[in-house]
């Protein structure tokens, strides 16, 4: 399967290394905070600001493992 494109989510998962970064791999971290857009954070903040006390909403955070969603 090396060199082939995944056509299903299952194939994509099997191709990817989902293990946490460790050791020498960490030296390749690139800080992208200067170019990261904050529009999404501002939109979430605005949504929460406009809620009345006791009112609920649903906000979905997506991203790969380890991208600081929590």
N, C-alpha and C positions, 0 to 999 in steps of 0.2 A: 504494500500500500504506500510505500515511500514514494513521493513525487506525485501521487494522485491527489485529487481534491476530494474532500469529504462531501458527500451528498446528503447525509443525514446528521442529526445532532449526535447520535450515538457514535458515528464514525469520527466526527470532529472531536468529541471527548476522548476517544481512544488515541487519537493522534497527538493531542496536547499533553504536555507534562504539567499536571496540576499540583505537583508537590511544592511546598513552600520553598522560597529561595533560601539558599544556605551558602556559607563559606565564600569561595571566590566569586560565585555568581552575583553576590551583592555589590561588587565593585562596579557593576554596569548600571547602577541606579542613576537616573538623570532627573534632576529637579526641574519640573515643568511649571512650577507655581507662577512664574513670571508671564507665561503665555496662556495659562489656563483661564478659560472664560468663567466669570462669576455669575453670569446671567441666570443659570439654573438655581443657584443658591438664593439669589435675590427673589426669584419667582416663588420659591418655597416660603421664604420669609414673608413676602407679601400675602400669600395665601393664608398663612397662619395668623398674620396681623388682622385680617378681615373677618376671621371667625368670631362668632359670639361665644361667650362663656358657655360651656357645655355642648357646643356644636362640634361635630366631628367631620373629618375629611379623610381621604385616602391619598397617600403619596407613595409612589413606588420608586425605590432606588435600585438601579441595575448596574452591573459591572462585573468584571472578572473577580475571581477570588483574590483577596489581598489588596483591593484597590480602595480600602478605607470607607466602605459603605456604612459601616456601623459607627 
